[in-house]
């Protein structure tokens, strides 16, 4: 079996976890990395057996490397568009960390460029490729809870803290961190809220496969920190299919990755929707039964997206299909995120 050769641009925390996923795949291998930090290059060289001549301190050199089949972009959000464009110019397949871009004009330009190119382009929502989402999709499509009509979904991780004693701030968040940096595309909506948004658009596509969508956002609430980014937010999404969603994201509330999907005949609950560990439990409740479905997962859940993407590229399938996300889906997700983020 010919293995698809991957390169990674940007070697932060997620890139390290992603890279470990290659050891669980048979159809792919990590061959090249690029970073402007020598320490990151040395880490990948030593821990993932990357050859010296494939450790690049220039992103462009990796993009143009003929031995790389696909580039995984794991840079801060504000750099995604620039390096997607560089990949497309080099006719290189590209897989970009979520959110793919931060404004609708950018994804529209990318869509127009892709029309005339045989290039694979998709967005890295790791959860979409995991077995529990496949099982969730199967249950919904076979009508286990009837026609779905509403979803409530959250992604909360408590990482934002102000600690005060006697009215004095003794510890505060590092506002240079990309998560709290406006110029780097920070904020809970773009970092976490994009997950429930992407699930809402996928579920709506099951109800309304015509791809003719009208989306309205209502009841938007935000908490903005001193650096200008949202640290928690919620919104209601209404699709023209009649499907509605309540979504929320937060850096300041306790851990919550719960999703509940309601139908005419019951509901489905997934407690750890986005990054479950080894076993994911799906609770089914309808008029005739209540049961828990346990879905086993690999030790590294990023391996599923690596394997799925590599399989599609090896088959020369340049238009991504489920569980991968195509450019039309990215456009819809981006339009929702842009409205949510820009709301004052």
FIMAR-845624 format. One record per residue (C-alpha): x, y, z; chain; residue number from 1. Coordinates in nm, 3 decimals. Layout:
<recs>
@x:X | y:Y | z:Z | mol:A | seq:NUM
...
</recs>
This chain:
<recs>
@x:0.000 | y:0.000 | z:0.000 | mol:A | seq:1
@x:0.132 | y:0.340 | z:-0.101 | mol:A | seq:2
@x:0.135 | y:0.569 | z:0.199 | mol:A | seq:3
@x:0.024 | y:0.931 | z:0.171 | mol:A | seq:4
@x:0.307 | y:1.157 | z:0.286 | mol:A | seq:5
@x:0.216 | y:1.441 | z:0.520 | mol:A | seq:6
@x:0.388 | y:1.763 | z:0.619 | mol:A | seq:7
@x:0.294 | y:1.984 | z:0.913 | mol:A | seq:8
@x:0.324 | y:2.364 | z:0.915 | mol:A | seq:9
@x:0.317 | y:2.502 | z:1.271 | mol:A | seq:10
@x:0.434 | y:2.273 | z:1.550 | mol:A | seq:11
@x:0.235 | y:2.369 | z:1.858 | mol:A | seq:12
@x:0.045 | y:2.155 | z:2.108 | mol:A | seq:13
@x:-0.223 | y:2.027 | z:1.870 | mol:A | seq:14
@x:0.036 | y:1.943 | z:1.603 | mol:A | seq:15
@x:0.218 | y:1.723 | z:1.855 | mol:A | seq:16
@x:-0.098 | y:1.531 | z:1.945 | mol:A | seq:17
@x:-0.192 | y:1.507 | z:1.576 | mol:A | seq:18
@x:0.154 | y:1.370 | z:1.488 | mol:A | seq:19
@x:0.117 | y:1.088 | z:1.739 | mol:A | seq:20
@x:-0.187 | y:0.970 | z:1.544 | mol:A | seq:21
@x:0.027 | y:0.846 | z:1.253 | mol:A | seq:22
@x:0.140 | y:0.546 | z:1.456 | mol:A | seq:23
@x:-0.222 | y:0.421 | z:1.448 | mol:A | seq:24
@x:-0.259 | y:0.441 | z:1.068 | mol:A | seq:25
@x:-0.144 | y:0.215 | z:0.784 | mol:A | seq:26
@x:-0.201 | y:0.442 | z:0.484 | mol:A | seq:27
@x:-0.008 | y:0.752 | z:0.586 | mol:A | seq:28
@x:0.321 | y:0.878 | z:0.726 | mol:A | seq:29
@x:0.458 | y:1.205 | z:0.860 | mol:A | seq:30
@x:0.765 | y:1.297 | z:0.656 | mol:A | seq:31
@x:0.818 | y:1.673 | z:0.696 | mol:A | seq:32
@x:0.766 | y:1.955 | z:0.946 | mol:A | seq:33
@x:0.813 | y:2.333 | z:0.943 | mol:A | seq:34
@x:0.852 | y:2.581 | z:1.225 | mol:A | seq:35
@x:1.031 | y:2.908 | z:1.291 | mol:A | seq:36
@x:1.136 | y:2.773 | z:1.632 | mol:A | seq:37
@x:1.441 | y:2.545 | z:1.637 | mol:A | seq:38
@x:1.320 | y:2.383 | z:1.960 | mol:A | seq:39
@x:0.998 | y:2.266 | z:1.791 | mol:A | seq:40
@x:1.189 | y:2.126 | z:1.494 | mol:A | seq:41
@x:1.423 | y:1.937 | z:1.726 | mol:A | seq:42
@x:1.128 | y:1.796 | z:1.921 | mol:A | seq:43
@x:0.967 | y:1.656 | z:1.606 | mol:A | seq:44
@x:1.296 | y:1.535 | z:1.465 | mol:A | seq:45
@x:1.374 | y:1.340 | z:1.781 | mol:A | seq:46
@x:1.024 | y:1.216 | z:1.869 | mol:A | seq:47
@x:0.886 | y:1.138 | z:1.523 | mol:A | seq:48
@x:1.202 | y:1.036 | z:1.337 | mol:A | seq:49
@x:1.184 | y:1.323 | z:1.087 | mol:A | seq:50
@x:1.493 | y:1.339 | z:0.867 | mol:A | seq:51
@x:1.709 | y:1.649 | z:0.901 | mol:A | seq:52
@x:1.653 | y:1.760 | z:0.541 | mol:A | seq:53
@x:1.275 | y:1.752 | z:0.598 | mol:A | seq:54
@x:1.287 | y:1.979 | z:0.905 | mol:A | seq:55
@x:1.218 | y:2.320 | z:0.750 | mol:A | seq:56
@x:1.248 | y:2.661 | z:0.915 | mol:A | seq:57
@x:1.055 | y:2.803 | z:0.619 | mol:A | seq:58
@x:0.685 | y:2.719 | z:0.575 | mol:A | seq:59
@x:0.714 | y:2.784 | z:0.204 | mol:A | seq:60
@x:0.995 | y:2.531 | z:0.163 | mol:A | seq:61
@x:0.773 | y:2.261 | z:0.310 | mol:A | seq:62
@x:0.475 | y:2.360 | z:0.095 | mol:A | seq:63
@x:0.694 | y:2.334 | z:-0.215 | mol:A | seq:64
@x:0.859 | y:2.007 | z:-0.112 | mol:A | seq:65
@x:0.783 | y:1.751 | z:-0.388 | mol:A | seq:66
@x:0.790 | y:1.463 | z:-0.138 | mol:A | seq:67
@x:0.489 | y:1.598 | z:0.057 | mol:A | seq:68
@x:0.143 | y:1.492 | z:-0.066 | mol:A | seq:69
@x:-0.063 | y:1.697 | z:0.179 | mol:A | seq:70
@x:0.007 | y:1.985 | z:0.417 | mol:A | seq:71
@x:-0.158 | y:2.004 | z:0.757 | mol:A | seq:72
@x:-0.175 | y:2.370 | z:0.867 | mol:A | seq:73
@x:-0.165 | y:2.403 | z:1.245 | mol:A | seq:74
@x:-0.091 | y:2.774 | z:1.278 | mol:A | seq:75
@x:-0.288 | y:3.039 | z:1.471 | mol:A | seq:76
@x:-0.624 | y:3.117 | z:1.309 | mol:A | seq:77
@x:-0.517 | y:3.448 | z:1.155 | mol:A | seq:78
@x:-0.248 | y:3.273 | z:0.945 | mol:A | seq:79
@x:-0.469 | y:3.002 | z:0.796 | mol:A | seq:80
@x:-0.586 | y:3.187 | z:0.484 | mol:A | seq:81
@x:-0.235 | y:3.297 | z:0.381 | mol:A | seq:82
@x:-0.095 | y:2.945 | z:0.396 | mol:A | seq:83
@x:-0.397 | y:2.778 | z:0.240 | mol:A | seq:84
@x:-0.342 | y:3.013 | z:-0.052 | mol:A | seq:85
@x:0.026 | y:2.918 | z:-0.068 | mol:A | seq:86
@x:-0.070 | y:2.550 | z:-0.080 | mol:A | seq:87
@x:-0.322 | y:2.606 | z:-0.359 | mol:A | seq:88
@x:-0.067 | y:2.804 | z:-0.559 | mol:A | seq:89
@x:0.170 | y:2.508 | z:-0.525 | mol:A | seq:90
@x:-0.111 | y:2.264 | z:-0.624 | mol:A | seq:91
@x:-0.071 | y:2.096 | z:-0.287 | mol:A | seq:92
@x:-0.348 | y:1.914 | z:-0.101 | mol:A | seq:93
@x:-0.427 | y:2.093 | z:0.222 | mol:A | seq:94
@x:-0.586 | y:2.009 | z:0.555 | mol:A | seq:95
@x:-0.626 | y:2.310 | z:0.782 | mol:A | seq:96
@x:-0.697 | y:2.324 | z:1.152 | mol:A | seq:97
@x:-1.037 | y:2.465 | z:1.249 | mol:A | seq:98
@x:-1.163 | y:2.725 | z:1.187 | mol:A | seq:99
@x:-1.036 | y:2.713 | z:0.829 | mol:A | seq:100
@x:-1.068 | y:3.090 | z:0.790 | mol:A | seq:101
@x:-1.207 | y:3.373 | z:1.000 | mol:A | seq:102
@x:-1.416 | y:3.560 | z:0.744 | mol:A | seq:103
@x:-1.654 | y:3.474 | z:0.465 | mol:A | seq:104
@x:-1.471 | y:3.666 | z:0.188 | mol:A | seq:105
@x:-1.169 | y:3.441 | z:0.232 | mol:A | seq:106
@x:-1.359 | y:3.116 | z:0.200 | mol:A | seq:107
@x:-1.545 | y:3.250 | z:-0.103 | mol:A | seq:108
@x:-1.212 | y:3.325 | z:-0.275 | mol:A | seq:109
@x:-1.085 | y:2.977 | z:-0.187 | mol:A | seq:110
@x:-1.400 | y:2.819 | z:-0.327 | mol:A | seq:111
@x:-1.350 | y:3.001 | z:-0.659 | mol:A | seq:112
@x:-0.986 | y:2.889 | z:-0.679 | mol:A | seq:113
@x:-1.071 | y:2.527 | z:-0.607 | mol:A | seq:114
@x:-1.323 | y:2.505 | z:-0.892 | mol:A | seq:115
@x:-1.046 | y:2.472 | z:-1.148 | mol:A | seq:116
@x:-0.803 | y:2.261 | z:-0.946 | mol:A | seq:117
@x:-0.778 | y:1.892 | z:-0.860 | mol:A | seq:118
@x:-0.677 | y:1.963 | z:-0.502 | mol:A | seq:119
@x:-0.810 | y:1.813 | z:-0.183 | mol:A | seq:120
@x:-0.905 | y:2.082 | z:0.070 | mol:A | seq:121
@x:-1.073 | y:2.019 | z:0.402 | mol:A | seq:122
@x:-1.100 | y:2.150 | z:0.757 | mol:A | seq:123
@x:-0.973 | y:1.960 | z:1.061 | mol:A | seq:124
@x:-1.269 | y:1.884 | z:1.284 | mol:A | seq:125
@x:-1.126 | y:1.572 | z:1.441 | mol:A | seq:126
@x:-1.450 | y:1.466 | z:1.612 | mol:A | seq:127
@x:-1.630 | y:1.426 | z:1.276 | mol:A | seq:128
@x:-1.409 | y:1.131 | z:1.184 | mol:A | seq:129
@x:-1.456 | y:0.941 | z:1.511 | mol:A | seq:130
@x:-1.674 | y:0.627 | z:1.531 | mol:A | seq:131
@x:-1.919 | y:0.779 | z:1.780 | mol:A | seq:132
@x:-2.023 | y:1.045 | z:1.526 | mol:A | seq:133
@x:-2.073 | y:0.777 | z:1.261 | mol:A | seq:134
@x:-2.295 | y:0.589 | z:1.506 | mol:A | seq:135
@x:-2.482 | y:0.906 | z:1.598 | mol:A | seq:136
@x:-2.541 | y:0.977 | z:1.228 | mol:A | seq:137
@x:-2.669 | y:0.623 | z:1.169 | mol:A | seq:138
@x:-2.921 | y:0.646 | z:1.454 | mol:A | seq:139
@x:-3.053 | y:0.981 | z:1.331 | mol:A | seq:140
@x:-3.079 | y:0.868 | z:0.968 | mol:A | seq:141
@x:-3.272 | y:0.553 | z:1.057 | mol:A | seq:142
@x:-3.520 | y:0.759 | z:1.258 | mol:A | seq:143
@x:-3.449 | y:0.623 | z:1.606 | mol:A | seq:144
@x:-3.585 | y:0.945 | z:1.761 | mol:A | seq:145
@x:-3.800 | y:1.048 | z:1.465 | mol:A | seq:146
@x:-3.732 | y:1.364 | z:1.267 | mol:A | seq:147
@x:-3.483 | y:1.579 | z:1.454 | mol:A | seq:148
@x:-3.593 | y:1.935 | z:1.529 | mol:A | seq:149
@x:-3.359 | y:2.083 | z:1.792 | mol:A | seq:150
@x:-3.004 | y:2.054 | z:1.928 | mol:A | seq:151
@x:-2.835 | y:2.191 | z:2.238 | mol:A | seq:152
@x:-2.458 | y:2.169 | z:2.229 | mol:A | seq:153
@x:-2.171 | y:2.317 | z:2.430 | mol:A | seq:154
@x:-1.796 | y:2.324 | z:2.436 | mol:A | seq:155
@x:-1.664 | y:2.466 | z:2.763 | mol:A | seq:156
@x:-1.309 | y:2.441 | z:2.898 | mol:A | seq:157
@x:-1.209 | y:2.643 | z:3.204 | mol:A | seq:158
@x:-0.880 | y:2.811 | z:3.117 | mol:A | seq:159
@x:-0.955 | y:3.175 | z:3.194 | mol:A | seq:160
@x:-0.902 | y:3.288 | z:3.554 | mol:A | seq:161
@x:-0.866 | y:3.615 | z:3.736 | mol:A | seq:162
@x:-0.755 | y:3.553 | z:4.093 | mol:A | seq:163
@x:-0.812 | y:3.839 | z:4.337 | mol:A | seq:164
@x:-0.728 | y:3.872 | z:4.705 | mol:A | seq:165
@x:-0.851 | y:4.170 | z:4.907 | mol:A | seq:166
@x:-0.949 | y:4.341 | z:4.583 | mol:A | seq:167
@x:-0.603 | y:4.306 | z:4.426 | mol:A | seq:168
@x:-0.541 | y:4.100 | z:4.112 | mol:A | seq:169
@x:-0.252 | y:3.865 | z:4.182 | mol:A | seq:170
@x:-0.291 | y:3.639 | z:3.881 | mol:A | seq:171
@x:-0.447 | y:3.704 | z:3.541 | mol:A | seq:172
@x:-0.457 | y:3.528 | z:3.203 | mol:A | seq:173
@x:-0.168 | y:3.564 | z:2.962 | mol:A | seq:174
@x:-0.323 | y:3.795 | z:2.705 | mol:A | seq:175
@x:-0.041 | y:3.721 | z:2.457 | mol:A | seq:176
@x:-0.168 | y:3.362 | z:2.439 | mol:A | seq:177
@x:-0.329 | y:3.309 | z:2.098 | mol:A | seq:178
@x:-0.659 | y:3.214 | z:2.267 | mol:A | seq:179
@x:-0.691 | y:3.564 | z:2.416 | mol:A | seq:180
@x:-0.522 | y:3.752 | z:2.130 | mol:A | seq:181
@x:-0.757 | y:3.936 | z:1.894 | mol:A | seq:182
@x:-0.495 | y:3.967 | z:1.618 | mol:A | seq:183
@x:-0.438 | y:3.589 | z:1.618 | mol:A | seq:184
@x:-0.808 | y:3.508 | z:1.582 | mol:A | seq:185
@x:-0.858 | y:3.423 | z:1.948 | mol:A | seq:186
@x:-1.179 | y:3.388 | z:2.145 | mol:A | seq:187
@x:-1.399 | y:3.101 | z:2.258 | mol:A | seq:188
@x:-1.629 | y:3.121 | z:1.955 | mol:A | seq:189
@x:-1.355 | y:3.060 | z:1.699 | mol:A | seq:190
@x:-1.166 | y:2.811 | z:1.913 | mol:A | seq:191
@x:-1.456 | y:2.612 | z:2.064 | mol:A | seq:192
@x:-1.788 | y:2.743 | z:1.933 | mol:A | seq:193
@x:-1.697 | y:2.630 | z:1.583 | mol:A | seq:194
@x:-1.748 | y:2.269 | z:1.698 | mol:A | seq:195
@x:-2.121 | y:2.285 | z:1.784 | mol:A | seq:196
@x:-2.174 | y:2.511 | z:1.482 | mol:A | seq:197
@x:-2.020 | y:2.250 | z:1.253 | mol:A | seq:198
@x:-2.235 | y:1.977 | z:1.405 | mol:A | seq:199
@x:-2.549 | y:2.189 | z:1.365 | mol:A | seq:200
@x:-2.487 | y:2.241 | z:0.993 | mol:A | seq:201
@x:-2.415 | y:1.870 | z:0.941 | mol:A | seq:202
@x:-2.735 | y:1.763 | z:1.119 | mol:A | seq:203
@x:-2.933 | y:2.020 | z:0.922 | mol:A | seq:204
@x:-2.795 | y:1.871 | z:0.599 | mol:A | seq:205
@x:-2.955 | y:1.539 | z:0.697 | mol:A | seq:206
@x:-3.293 | y:1.713 | z:0.721 | mol:A | seq:207
@x:-3.237 | y:1.937 | z:0.421 | mol:A | seq:208
@x:-2.989 | y:1.780 | z:0.174 | mol:A | seq:209
@x:-3.071 | y:2.039 | z:-0.094 | mol:A | seq:210
@x:-2.783 | y:2.262 | z:0.020 | mol:A | seq:211
@x:-3.025 | y:2.556 | z:0.003 | mol:A | seq:212
@x:-2.982 | y:2.707 | z:0.346 | mol:A | seq:213
@x:-3.097 | y:3.021 | z:0.519 | mol:A | seq:214
@x:-2.958 | y:3.073 | z:0.867 | mol:A | seq:215
@x:-3.059 | y:3.323 | z:1.132 | mol:A | seq:216
@x:-2.881 | y:3.388 | z:1.464 | mol:A | seq:217
@x:-3.074 | y:3.510 | z:1.765 | mol:A | seq:218
@x:-3.031 | y:3.572 | z:2.137 | mol:A | seq:219
@x:-2.654 | y:3.614 | z:2.116 | mol:A | seq:220
@x:-2.482 | y:3.668 | z:2.452 | mol:A | seq:221
@x:-2.113 | y:3.737 | z:2.510 | mol:A | seq:222
@x:-1.861 | y:3.801 | z:2.783 | mol:A | seq:223
@x:-1.562 | y:3.997 | z:2.651 | mol:A | seq:224
@x:-1.228 | y:4.000 | z:2.834 | mol:A | seq:225
@x:-0.990 | y:4.301 | z:2.854 | mol:A | seq:226
@x:-0.796 | y:4.188 | z:2.544 | mol:A | seq:227
@x:-1.113 | y:4.224 | z:2.335 | mol:A | seq:228
@x:-1.197 | y:3.858 | z:2.265 | mol:A | seq:229
@x:-1.500 | y:3.667 | z:2.386 | mol:A | seq:230
@x:-1.430 | y:3.429 | z:2.671 | mol:A | seq:231
@x:-1.781 | y:3.288 | z:2.671 | mol:A | seq:232
@x:-2.077 | y:3.317 | z:2.440 | mol:A | seq:233
@x:-2.404 | y:3.155 | z:2.338 | mol:A | seq:234
@x:-2.642 | y:3.186 | z:2.044 | mol:A | seq:235
@x:-2.954 | y:3.036 | z:1.892 | mol:A | seq:236
@x:-2.933 | y:2.919 | z:1.531 | mol:A | seq:237
@x:-3.241 | y:2.884 | z:1.311 | mol:A | seq:238
@x:-3.228 | y:2.703 | z:0.975 | mol:A | seq:239
@x:-3.497 | y:2.735 | z:0.708 | mol:A | seq:240
@x:-3.559 | y:2.360 | z:0.745 | mol:A | seq:241
@x:-3.713 | y:2.434 | z:1.084 | mol:A | seq:242
@x:-3.415 | y:2.285 | z:1.269 | mol:A | seq:243
@x:-3.302 | y:2.500 | z:1.563 | mol:A | seq:244
@x:-2.990 | y:2.490 | z:1.778 | mol:A | seq:245
@x:-2.869 | y:2.645 | z:2.100 | mol:A | seq:246
@x:-2.489 | y:2.655 | z:2.102 | mol:A | seq:247
@x:-2.237 | y:2.784 | z:2.354 | mol:A | seq:248
@x:-1.863 | y:2.814 | z:2.404 | mol:A | seq:249
@x:-1.658 | y:2.916 | z:2.704 | mol:A | seq:250
@x:-1.307 | y:2.955 | z:2.843 | mol:A | seq:251
@x:-1.442 | y:3.041 | z:3.190 | mol:A | seq:252
@x:-1.707 | y:2.781 | z:3.272 | mol:A | seq:253
@x:-1.656 | y:2.428 | z:3.397 | mol:A | seq:254
@x:-1.584 | y:2.147 | z:3.152 | mol:A | seq:255
@x:-1.882 | y:2.065 | z:2.930 | mol:A | seq:256
@x:-1.886 | y:1.888 | z:2.593 | mol:A | seq:257
@x:-2.247 | y:1.774 | z:2.604 | mol:A | seq:258
@x:-2.480 | y:1.755 | z:2.306 | mol:A | seq:259
@x:-2.849 | y:1.668 | z:2.318 | mol:A | seq:260
@x:-3.041 | y:1.617 | z:1.994 | mol:A | seq:261
@x:-3.420 | y:1.621 | z:2.013 | mol:A | seq:262
@x:-3.660 | y:1.453 | z:1.772 | mol:A | seq:263
@x:-4.033 | y:1.390 | z:1.739 | mol:A | seq:264
@x:-3.987 | y:1.059 | z:1.919 | mol:A | seq:265
@x:-3.722 | y:1.119 | z:2.186 | mol:A | seq:266
@x:-3.365 | y:1.242 | z:2.220 | mol:A | seq:267
@x:-3.002 | y:1.139 | z:2.191 | mol:A | seq:268
@x:-2.738 | y:1.259 | z:2.435 | mol:A | seq:269
@x:-2.361 | y:1.253 | z:2.385 | mol:A | seq:270
@x:-2.173 | y:1.358 | z:2.699 | mol:A | seq:271
@x:-1.823 | y:1.387 | z:2.545 | mol:A | seq:272
@x:-1.899 | y:1.498 | z:2.192 | mol:A | seq:273
@x:-1.572 | y:1.656 | z:2.085 | mol:A | seq:274
@x:-1.282 | y:1.464 | z:2.241 | mol:A | seq:275
@x:-1.395 | y:1.146 | z:2.415 | mol:A | seq:276
@x:-1.147 | y:0.908 | z:2.576 | mol:A | seq:277
@x:-1.136 | y:0.543 | z:2.458 | mol:A | seq:278
@x:-1.509 | y:0.486 | z:2.510 | mol:A | seq:279
@x:-1.788 | y:0.726 | z:2.416 | mol:A | seq:280
@x:-2.137 | y:0.673 | z:2.555 | mol:A | seq:281
@x:-2.443 | y:0.768 | z:2.350 | mol:A | seq:282
@x:-2.770 | y:0.775 | z:2.543 | mol:A | seq:283
@x:-3.082 | y:0.693 | z:2.339 | mol:A | seq:284
@x:-3.423 | y:0.781 | z:2.478 | mol:A | seq:285
@x:-3.742 | y:0.730 | z:2.278 | mol:A | seq:286
@x:-4.098 | y:0.621 | z:2.338 | mol:A | seq:287
@x:-4.015 | y:0.249 | z:2.319 | mol:A | seq:288
@x:-3.670 | y:0.216 | z:2.478 | mol:A | seq:289
@x:-3.388 | y:0.372 | z:2.671 | mol:A | seq:290
@x:-3.038 | y:0.244 | z:2.620 | mol:A | seq:291
@x:-2.672 | y:0.339 | z:2.626 | mol:A | seq:292
@x:-2.454 | y:0.261 | z:2.325 | mol:A | seq:293
@x:-2.081 | y:0.236 | z:2.402 | mol:A | seq:294
@x:-1.846 | y:0.315 | z:2.116 | mol:A | seq:295
@x:-1.478 | y:0.218 | z:2.144 | mol:A | seq:296
@x:-1.213 | y:0.460 | z:2.016 | mol:A | seq:297
@x:-0.841 | y:0.447 | z:1.942 | mol:A | seq:298
@x:-0.592 | y:0.576 | z:2.195 | mol:A | seq:299
@x:-0.529 | y:0.871 | z:1.959 | mol:A | seq:300
@x:-0.853 | y:0.992 | z:1.804 | mol:A | seq:301
@x:-0.671 | y:1.215 | z:1.553 | mol:A | seq:302
@x:-0.571 | y:0.896 | z:1.374 | mol:A | seq:303
@x:-0.921 | y:0.864 | z:1.227 | mol:A | seq:304
@x:-0.903 | y:1.189 | z:1.034 | mol:A | seq:305
@x:-0.549 | y:1.116 | z:0.915 | mol:A | seq:306
@x:-0.657 | y:0.776 | z:0.785 | mol:A | seq:307
@x:-0.982 | y:0.900 | z:0.624 | mol:A | seq:308
@x:-0.814 | y:1.195 | z:0.452 | mol:A | seq:309
@x:-0.528 | y:0.977 | z:0.327 | mol:A | seq:310
@x:-0.776 | y:0.724 | z:0.189 | mol:A | seq:311
@x:-0.966 | y:0.990 | z:-0.006 | mol:A | seq:312
@x:-0.645 | y:1.136 | z:-0.149 | mol:A | seq:313
@x:-0.514 | y:0.794 | z:-0.250 | mol:A | seq:314
@x:-0.839 | y:0.741 | z:-0.441 | mol:A | seq:315
@x:-0.799 | y:1.085 | z:-0.605 | mol:A | seq:316
@x:-1.125 | y:1.199 | z:-0.448 | mol:A | seq:317
@x:-1.063 | y:1.572 | z:-0.460 | mol:A | seq:318
@x:-1.407 | y:1.674 | z:-0.330 | mol:A | seq:319
@x:-1.418 | y:1.569 | z:0.038 | mol:A | seq:320
@x:-1.710 | y:1.355 | z:0.150 | mol:A | seq:321
@x:-1.837 | y:1.263 | z:0.497 | mol:A | seq:322
@x:-1.682 | y:1.244 | z:0.745 | mol:A | seq:323
@x:-1.456 | y:1.501 | z:0.580 | mol:A | seq:324
@x:-1.584 | y:1.857 | z:0.536 | mol:A | seq:325
@x:-1.607 | y:2.011 | z:0.189 | mol:A | seq:326
@x:-1.574 | y:2.376 | z:0.095 | mol:A | seq:327
@x:-1.951 | y:2.433 | z:0.078 | mol:A | seq:328
@x:-1.989 | y:2.317 | z:0.438 | mol:A | seq:329
@x:-1.694 | y:2.534 | z:0.541 | mol:A | seq:330
@x:-1.864 | y:2.833 | z:0.377 | mol:A | seq:331
@x:-2.183 | y:2.781 | z:0.575 | mol:A | seq:332
@x:-1.994 | y:2.731 | z:0.901 | mol:A | seq:333
@x:-1.784 | y:3.041 | z:0.833 | mol:A | seq:334
@x:-2.088 | y:3.257 | z:0.761 | mol:A | seq:335
@x:-2.244 | y:3.155 | z:1.096 | mol:A | seq:336
@x:-1.921 | y:3.208 | z:1.289 | mol:A | seq:337
@x:-1.866 | y:3.548 | z:1.129 | mol:A | seq:338
@x:-2.215 | y:3.663 | z:1.233 | mol:A | seq:339
@x:-2.165 | y:3.527 | z:1.584 | mol:A | seq:340
@x:-1.818 | y:3.679 | z:1.634 | mol:A | seq:341
@x:-1.907 | y:4.020 | z:1.484 | mol:A | seq:342
@x:-2.224 | y:4.067 | z:1.692 | mol:A | seq:343
@x:-2.191 | y:4.370 | z:1.920 | mol:A | seq:344
</recs>
